Amino acid sequence: MNWIEALILGLLQGLTEFLPVSSSGHLELGKALLGVDAENNLAFTVIVHGATVLSTIIVFRKDILSLFKDVFHFQWNESTQYLFKIAISMIPIGIVGVFFKDEVSALFDNNGILLLVGCMLLVTATLLGFTYYAKQKEKEISFKDALIIGLAQTFAILPGISRSGATIATGLLLGNRKADIAKFSFLMVLVPIIGENILCLANGEFTSQGNIEVTPLIVGFFAAFISGLLACSWMIKLVKKGKLIYFAIYCLIIGVIAIFAA
């Protein structure tokens, strides 16, 4: 992988991690177009995911600091309940990550990956389309809602199912406040991504797969970080304005193109 390919894939990761269009699906499409296999270079994957995590932390730094500050009061306050909701939302993806990791990895190693991505993008488009007709409510995220949103996140292991799209759309369909579900969607993914990367490092997978020079890693990191900052902030505004229907149309078009390309 050269630095130009790293730049393109880094931008794709940063933008699509937050926009409801599936980062895994777009990375697979990007690799197919560029003729590179970034998935076998786990170092690059870890680096760009770390970059998007960092961009999320920076965007929500005040919220994160406030949450942890309140938690250390050791009271069953709003912040403590919020963190418990995030913890509950992580249970489904945690189960899949621990017990079905090999099956998930196999999804990315078959020759029909583009067809799978195309079909799942159509599913994402349908889910986002439903939010256009959903009645807008101002309900607070409950513990039950957190679990349901966590289940929606689990389906996003399929390349082409957008994680942010699935979780935000599910929250909106449950009647949660727009601003609340956008923030919850981005915060709930921090621990799973950080945990997965730590496990990769602990198991030596970071250095055991693929060879890549330092320059593409640096370029990919900053591309994903900067585009992630912009996309995260932009997505919050779009959710508040209810503009997800445009992403539904986009996913529909790209999904059809991917199916025909396959």
C-alpha positions as CSV (number, residue, x, y, z in Angstrom):
1,M,0.0,0.0,0.0
2,N,1.4,3.4,-0.9
3,W,0.6,6.7,0.8
4,I,-2.1,7.8,-1.8
5,E,-4.0,4.5,-1.3
6,A,-3.6,5.0,2.5
7,L,-4.9,8.6,2.2
8,I,-8.0,7.5,0.2
9,L,-8.8,4.6,2.6
10,G,-8.1,6.8,5.6
11,L,-10.6,9.4,4.3
12,L,-13.1,6.7,3.6
13,Q,-12.8,5.3,7.2
14,G,-13.0,8.7,8.8
15,L,-16.1,9.8,6.9
16,T,-18.0,6.6,6.8
17,E,-17.4,5.6,10.4
18,F,-19.8,8.4,11.4
19,L,-22.0,9.0,8.3
20,P,-24.7,6.3,8.0
21,V,-23.3,4.6,4.9
22,S,-21.2,1.7,6.4
23,S,-17.4,2.2,6.9
24,S,-16.7,-1.6,6.4
25,G,-18.7,-1.7,3.2
26,H,-17.0,1.4,1.7
27,L,-13.6,0.1,2.7
28,E,-14.3,-3.1,0.9
29,L,-15.4,-1.2,-2.1
30,G,-12.4,1.1,-1.9
31,K,-10.0,-1.9,-1.7
32,A,-11.7,-3.4,-4.7
33,L,-11.3,-0.2,-6.7
34,L,-7.7,0.4,-5.7
35,G,-6.7,-3.2,-6.0
36,V,-5.2,-3.3,-2.4
37,D,-6.0,-5.7,0.5
38,A,-5.8,-3.5,3.6
39,E,-7.6,-6.1,5.7
40,N,-4.5,-8.3,5.6
41,N,-2.6,-5.4,6.9
42,L,-4.1,-5.3,10.4
43,A,-1.7,-2.5,11.4
44,F,-3.4,-0.1,9.0
45,T,-6.9,-1.2,10.2
46,V,-6.0,-0.7,13.9
47,I,-4.4,2.7,13.1
48,V,-7.4,4.2,11.2
49,H,-9.9,2.9,13.8
50,G,-7.8,4.4,16.5
51,A,-7.9,7.7,14.6
52,T,-11.7,7.7,14.5
53,V,-11.9,6.8,18.2
54,L,-9.6,9.8,19.0
55,S,-11.8,12.1,16.9
56,T,-14.9,11.0,18.8
57,I,-13.2,11.6,22.1
58,I,-12.2,15.1,21.0
59,V,-15.7,16.0,19.7
60,F,-17.4,14.7,22.9
61,R,-14.6,15.6,25.3
62,K,-16.8,17.8,27.5
63,D,-19.5,15.2,27.8
64,I,-17.0,12.4,28.6
65,L,-15.3,14.5,31.3
66,S,-18.7,15.5,32.8
67,L,-19.8,11.9,32.8
68,F,-16.8,10.5,34.6
69,K,-16.7,13.5,37.0
70,D,-20.3,12.8,38.1
71,V,-19.7,9.0,38.3
72,F,-17.0,9.5,41.0
73,H,-19.6,11.0,43.2
74,F,-20.6,7.3,43.6
75,Q,-24.3,8.1,43.4
76,W,-27.1,6.7,41.2
77,N,-27.2,10.0,39.3
78,E,-28.0,10.7,35.7
79,S,-24.4,10.2,34.5
80,T,-24.1,6.9,36.3
81,Q,-27.3,5.7,34.7
82,Y,-26.1,6.9,31.3
83,L,-22.8,4.9,31.6
84,F,-24.8,1.8,32.6
85,K,-27.0,2.3,29.5
86,I,-23.8,2.4,27.4
87,A,-22.6,-0.8,29.2
88,I,-25.9,-2.5,28.5
89,S,-25.7,-1.5,24.8
90,M,-22.3,-3.2,24.5
91,I,-23.5,-6.6,25.7
92,P,-24.7,-8.0,22.3
93,I,-21.6,-6.9,20.4
94,G,-19.4,-8.2,23.2
95,I,-21.0,-11.7,23.0
96,V,-20.5,-11.7,19.2
97,G,-16.9,-10.5,19.5
98,V,-16.0,-13.2,22.1
99,F,-17.8,-16.2,20.7
100,F,-18.2,-15.6,17.0
101,K,-15.0,-13.7,16.0
102,D,-13.9,-16.3,13.5
103,E,-17.3,-16.4,11.8
104,V,-17.3,-12.6,11.5
105,S,-13.8,-12.6,10.0
106,A,-14.9,-15.2,7.5
107,L,-17.5,-12.7,6.1
108,F,-14.6,-10.6,4.8
109,D,-12.6,-13.4,3.3
110,N,-15.0,-14.8,0.6
111,N,-15.2,-14.0,-3.1
112,G,-18.8,-12.7,-2.8
113,I,-17.9,-9.8,-0.5
114,L,-19.0,-7.1,-3.0
115,L,-22.4,-8.8,-3.5
116,L,-22.8,-9.0,0.3
117,V,-21.9,-5.3,0.7
118,G,-24.3,-4.3,-2.0
119,C,-27.2,-6.3,-0.5
120,M,-26.5,-5.0,3.0
121,L,-26.3,-1.4,1.7
122,L,-29.8,-1.9,0.5
123,V,-30.8,-3.0,4.0
124,T,-29.2,0.2,5.4
125,A,-31.0,2.3,2.8
126,T,-34.3,0.7,3.9
127,L,-33.7,1.3,7.6
128,L,-32.8,4.9,7.0
129,G,-35.8,5.3,4.8
130,F,-38.1,4.2,7.7
131,T,-36.9,7.1,9.8
132,Y,-38.3,9.6,7.2
133,Y,-41.8,8.4,8.1
134,A,-41.3,7.9,11.8
135,K,-43.2,10.2,14.2
136,Q,-40.8,12.4,16.0
137,K,-40.8,12.1,19.8
138,E,-38.7,13.4,22.6
139,K,-38.4,10.2,24.7
140,E,-35.3,9.7,26.9
141,I,-33.2,6.6,26.1
142,S,-34.2,3.9,28.5
143,F,-32.3,0.8,29.6
144,K,-34.5,-1.3,27.3
145,D,-33.8,1.1,24.4
146,A,-30.1,0.8,25.1
147,L,-30.2,-2.9,24.7
148,I,-32.3,-2.7,21.5
149,I,-29.9,-0.2,20.1
150,G,-27.0,-2.5,21.1
151,L,-28.7,-5.3,19.2
152,A,-28.9,-3.0,16.1
153,Q,-25.2,-2.3,16.4
154,T,-24.5,-6.1,16.4
155,F,-26.0,-6.4,12.9
156,A,-23.5,-3.8,11.7
157,I,-20.8,-6.5,11.8
158,L,-22.1,-7.3,8.3
159,P,-20.2,-5.3,5.8
160,G,-22.7,-2.8,4.3
161,I,-24.8,-2.4,7.4
162,S,-23.9,1.0,8.7
163,R,-23.2,1.0,12.5
164,S,-24.1,4.6,13.0
165,G,-27.1,4.3,10.6
166,A,-28.4,1.2,12.4
167,T,-28.1,2.6,15.9
168,I,-29.3,6.1,15.1
169,A,-32.2,4.9,13.0
170,T,-33.2,2.4,15.7
171,G,-33.1,5.1,18.3
172,L,-35.3,7.4,16.2
173,L,-37.8,4.6,15.5
174,L,-37.9,4.0,19.3
175,G,-38.9,7.7,19.7
176,N,-35.7,8.9,21.3
177,R,-34.6,12.5,21.1
178,K,-32.5,13.2,18.0
179,A,-29.6,14.9,19.7
180,D,-29.5,12.2,22.4
181,I,-29.4,9.3,20.1
182,A,-26.6,10.8,17.9
183,K,-24.4,11.3,21.0
184,F,-25.3,7.9,22.4
185,S,-24.5,6.2,19.1
186,F,-21.0,7.6,18.9
187,L,-20.1,7.1,22.6
188,M,-21.3,3.5,22.8
189,V,-18.8,2.3,20.2
190,L,-15.7,3.7,21.9
191,V,-15.1,0.8,24.3
192,P,-15.8,-2.0,21.7
193,I,-13.3,-0.5,19.2
194,I,-10.7,0.2,21.9
195,G,-11.1,-3.2,23.4
196,E,-10.8,-4.9,20.0
197,N,-7.6,-3.0,19.2
198,I,-6.1,-3.9,22.6
199,L,-6.9,-7.6,22.0
200,C,-5.2,-7.4,18.6
201,L,-2.1,-5.9,20.2
202,A,-2.1,-8.3,23.1
203,N,-2.4,-11.3,20.7
204,G,0.4,-10.0,18.5
205,E,-1.9,-9.7,15.5
206,F,-0.8,-6.1,14.9
207,T,2.7,-7.2,13.9
208,S,2.0,-10.7,12.6
209,Q,-0.1,-9.8,9.5
210,G,1.2,-7.9,6.5
211,N,4.0,-5.5,6.0
212,I,3.4,-1.8,5.6
213,E,5.7,1.2,5.7
214,V,5.5,3.9,8.3
215,T,4.5,6.7,5.9
216,P,1.1,5.1,4.8
217,L,0.3,4.5,8.5
218,I,0.9,8.1,9.3
219,V,-1.0,9.4,6.3
220,G,-3.9,7.0,7.0
221,F,-4.1,8.0,10.6
222,F,-4.3,11.8,10.0
223,A,-6.7,11.3,7.0
224,A,-9.1,9.2,9.2
225,F,-8.7,11.6,12.2
226,I,-9.4,14.9,10.3
227,S,-12.2,13.5,8.2
228,G,-13.6,11.8,11.3
229,L,-13.7,15.1,13.2
230,L,-15.6,16.7,10.4
231,A,-18.0,13.8,9.8
232,C,-18.8,13.4,13.5
233,S,-19.7,17.1,14.0
234,W,-21.6,17.1,10.7
235,M,-23.6,14.0,11.5
236,I,-24.8,15.4,14.8
237,K,-26.3,18.4,12.9
238,L,-27.8,16.2,10.2
239,V,-29.6,14.0,12.7
240,K,-31.0,17.1,14.5
241,K,-32.4,18.3,11.1
242,G,-33.7,14.9,10.1
243,K,-31.7,14.6,6.9
244,L,-31.1,10.9,6.9
245,I,-33.3,10.3,3.8
246,Y,-30.5,11.6,1.6
247,F,-28.1,8.9,2.9
248,A,-30.8,6.3,2.3
249,I,-30.9,7.3,-1.4
250,Y,-27.1,7.3,-1.5
251,C,-26.9,3.8,0.0
252,L,-29.5,2.6,-2.4
253,I,-27.5,3.8,-5.4
254,I,-24.1,2.5,-4.2
255,G,-25.7,-0.8,-3.2
256,V,-27.1,-1.3,-6.6
257,I,-23.8,-0.4,-8.2
258,A,-22.0,-2.9,-5.9
259,I,-24.4,-5.7,-6.8
260,F,-23.9,-5.1,-10.5
261,A,-20.1,-4.9,-10.0
262,A,-20.2,-8.2,-8.2
